Amino acid sequence: MPGLDEETGARRLDACGMRLTSNWRHLDRGSGEVDRGQLSRPEKVFGATGAASLFRREALDDAAVDGEVFDSRFHSFREDAELCFRLRERGWEVLYEPAALAEHRRFNLPERRSALPAFVNYHSLKNRYLLRIYHQTRANLLRTLLPTLVRDLAALGWVVLRERSSLAAYGWLWRHRAELLRRRRAIQARRTVPPWQVDRWFTVQGEPL
């Protein structure tokens, strides 16, 4: 998804498919970059941002858990990434098509966190752990432990020192732990591909068609 830079008039990329990082962030490929054609080829990607994506009805029905496509426990952030994990665990591919264009005026960015409503930041923190509770495998936990732990400690420090309104997210996760683990078991029981096929997207940003 491109947009125009208000100062220079250059076309900037917003989301060219979703990628994963070793500390369990999910980022939009090319976000904020000037469009120089660097992402001009169709590719397989880990996932699609919820701002502009098309899914087959068959895929959504197949990835749904108890008839629910988007998990109602998510709010404001990461529900698109969680859906893409379930799609990949069921063997569906996600494709990036650069010829499909849409304009997206993005406001929710990490650097604008202090300007966001407190309830949005609360859900953002809560949802990062929901994503891992549902989808992180034992092998992935070992492989990503150090960078993820560093990120978690930094988040905790930020919340304690600067954003105490989000502390309740940790309490929510603890109170609902049994429910969340049941959800994890339901999701993992429906997996049809081996974990490594999903885990490889933590090191691969895109693959040629």
Secondary structure, 3 states (H helix, E strand, C coil): CEEECCCCCCEEECCCCEEECCCCCEEECCCCCECCCCCCCCEEECECCCCCCCCCHHHHHHHCECCECCCCCCCCCCHHHHHHHHHHHCCCCEEECCCCCCCCCCCCCHHHHHHCCHHHHHHHHHHHHHHHHHHCCHHHHHHHHHHHHHHHHHHHHHHHHHCHHHCHHHHHHHHCHHHHHHHHHHHHHCCCCCHHHHHHHHCCCCEEC
